[in-house]
């Protein structure tokens, strides 16, 4: 095989479309989750006692933590990222369900046992997502560990009932503040590193890098 023939095998065909470069949707999902979690958690701690403090939370739950995060998760499906898609779509759905549920619970006078089961279910889901995150990075793992504890304390507080937030709900609020701050860090690190093209903000990568298919060439004929 001569040089001209080999070059046809080694080069892409003329007129073929350039490879599509996809952006990483994870920072969008993490940022929407972080801000919504942070604001609700501040309310849960009792630091904000305004009667209408829940309204900005509901707005974020519908559009940023909910719709934007849900959409980011759908793009993770397209990228083949099972973990990212499951996490972002699930927590986007959580915030959409919270946006729908919170005002109706207030009007109905509360349903503390049902709400406790709701939060406990999310605690269990987050716990096994934290196990999966052992192979992602330390930042995401920290978010999910803190979120597991947040849901746990919020569930305990919800089961206690009562007109005023229980002490366990306030503890859950403080863990939620930590969750939101770490999630914001993870979002910032991901978007900064992607924008600059090299690691600038550490996230603590864990596990071996995924293998990539190697380019093959046609061996020359003898």
C-alpha positions in Angstrom: 0.0 0.0 0.0 1.5 3.3 -1.0 1.5 6.6 1.0 -1.5 8.1 -0.9 -3.6 5.0 -0.2 -2.7 5.0 3.5 -3.6 8.6 3.9 -7.1 7.9 2.8 -7.5 5.4 5.7 -5.9 7.7 8.3 -7.8 10.9 7.5 -11.5 11.6 7.9 -13.5 11.7 4.7 -13.8 15.1 3.2 -17.2 16.9 3.8 -17.8 15.0 7.0 -19.3 17.2 9.8 -17.0 18.3 12.5 -17.4 16.6 15.9 -20.1 18.2 18.1 -18.7 19.7 21.3 -21.2 19.6 24.2 -21.1 21.7 27.2 -21.2 20.3 30.7 -24.7 20.7 32.2 -23.6 19.7 35.7 -22.6 23.3 36.9 -26.1 24.6 36.0 -27.8 21.8 37.9 -25.5 22.2 40.9 -25.9 25.9 41.0 -29.7 25.7 40.8 -29.7 23.1 43.6 -27.2 25.1 45.7 -29.0 28.4 45.8 -32.5 26.9 46.3 -31.2 24.7 49.1 -29.3 27.5 50.7 -32.3 29.9 50.9 -34.7 27.3 52.2 -32.2 26.1 54.8 -31.8 29.6 56.1 -35.6 29.7 56.6 -35.5 26.3 58.3 -32.9 27.5 60.8 -35.2 30.3 61.9 -32.6 33.0 60.9 -35.3 34.5 58.6 -38.7 35.0 60.4 -40.5 37.0 57.7 -43.9 35.6 57.0 -43.3 35.8 53.2 -39.8 34.4 53.3 -41.1 31.2 51.7 -42.1 33.0 48.5 -38.5 33.5 47.1 -37.9 29.9 47.9 -40.9 28.7 46.0 -39.8 30.9 43.0 -36.4 29.3 43.0 -37.9 25.8 43.5 -40.0 26.2 40.4 -37.6 27.8 38.0 -33.9 27.4 39.1 -33.7 24.4 41.4 -36.6 22.8 39.6 -36.9 23.4 35.9 -33.3 24.4 35.2 -31.9 21.5 37.2 -34.3 19.1 35.6 -33.3 20.2 32.1 -29.6 19.9 33.0 -30.3 16.3 34.0 -31.9 15.5 30.7 -28.7 16.8 28.9 -26.7 14.5 31.2 -28.7 11.6 29.7 -27.6 12.6 26.3 -24.0 12.6 27.4 -24.3 9.1 28.8 -23.8 10.2 32.4 -26.1 7.9 34.4 -25.1 9.3 37.8 -25.4 12.9 36.8 -28.7 12.4 35.0 -30.3 10.5 37.9 -29.1 13.1 40.5 -30.1 16.2 38.6 -33.4 15.0 37.3 -34.3 13.6 40.7 -33.5 16.7 42.7 -35.0 18.9 40.0 -38.2 16.9 40.5 -37.8 17.2 44.3 -37.8 21.0 44.0 -40.8 21.0 41.6 -42.7 18.8 44.0 -41.8 21.1 46.9 -43.0 24.1 44.9 -46.3 22.4 44.4 -46.6 20.8 47.9 -45.5 23.6 50.3 -48.4 26.1 49.9 -51.0 23.3 49.8 -49.6 21.9 53.1 -49.9 25.3 54.6 -53.5 25.7 53.6 -54.4 22.2 54.7 -52.9 22.7 58.1 -50.0 20.3 57.7 -49.5 16.6 57.4 -46.4 16.0 59.5 -46.3 12.2 59.2 -46.8 12.2 55.5 -44.2 14.9 55.1 -41.8 13.0 57.4 -42.1 9.9 55.1 -41.6 12.1 52.0 -38.4 13.5 53.5 -37.2 10.1 54.7 -37.6 8.7 51.2 -35.4 11.4 49.9 -32.9 10.6 52.6 -32.7 7.0 51.5 -32.3 8.0 47.9 -29.6 10.5 48.7 -27.7 7.9 50.8 -27.3 5.4 48.0 -26.4 8.3 45.6 -23.7 9.1 48.0 -22.4 5.6 47.7 -22.3 6.0 44.0 -20.5 9.3 44.4 -17.5 7.5 45.9 -16.3 7.1 42.3 -17.1 10.7 41.2 -15.2 13.3 43.2 -14.9 14.5 46.8 -16.9 17.7 46.3 -20.0 15.9 45.0 -19.6 13.2 47.7 -19.5 15.9 50.4 -22.7 17.4 48.9 -24.6 14.1 49.1 -23.3 13.2 52.5 -24.4 16.6 53.9 -27.7 16.3 52.1 -28.4 12.9 53.5 -28.0 14.3 57.0 -30.1 17.3 56.1 -33.0 15.1 54.9 -32.6 12.9 58.0 -32.9 15.7 60.5 -35.7 17.4 58.5 -37.6 14.1 58.5 -37.2 13.7 62.2 -38.4 17.3 62.7 -41.4 16.7 60.5 -42.5 13.6 62.4 -42.5 15.6 65.6 -45.2 18.0 64.1 -46.3 21.1 66.0 -47.0 24.6 64.8 -43.4 25.8 65.3 -40.3 24.3 63.6 -38.9 21.5 65.7 -35.3 21.7 66.9 -34.4 18.9 64.6 -35.8 20.9 61.7 -33.4 23.7 62.6 -30.5 21.3 62.8 -31.5 20.1 59.4 -31.5 23.7 58.2 -27.9 24.2 59.4 -26.8 21.0 57.6 -28.7 22.3 54.5 -26.7 25.6 54.6 -23.5 23.5 54.5 -25.0 21.4 51.7 -25.8 24.5 49.6 -22.4 26.1 50.2 -20.5 22.9 49.2 -22.8 22.5 46.1 -22.0 26.1 45.1 -18.3 25.3 45.4 -18.7 22.2 43.2 -20.6 24.2 40.6 -18.0 27.0 40.7 -15.1 24.6 40.4 -16.6 22.7 37.5 -17.5 25.8 35.4 -14.2 27.6 36.2 -12.1 24.5 35.3 -14.1 23.9 32.1 -13.8 27.6 31.1 -10.0 27.7 31.6 -9.4 24.3 30.1 -7.4 23.0 33.1 -7.9 22.3 36.8 -7.8 25.6 38.8 -10.2 24.8 41.6 -9.7 21.3 43.1 -12.7 19.0 43.4 -10.9 15.9 44.6 -11.2 13.5 41.6 -11.7 9.9 42.7 -11.2 6.6 40.8 -9.5 6.0 37.5 -10.2 8.2 34.6 -12.7 6.6 32.1 -11.0 4.8 29.3 -11.3 6.3 25.8 -11.2 4.4 22.6 -7.9 4.6 20.9 -7.5 5.6 17.3 -6.5 2.8 15.0 -4.6 3.0 11.8 -4.3 0.5 9.0 -0.9 -1.2 9.0 1.1 -0.8 5.8 1.1 -3.7 3.4 4.4 -5.5 2.9 
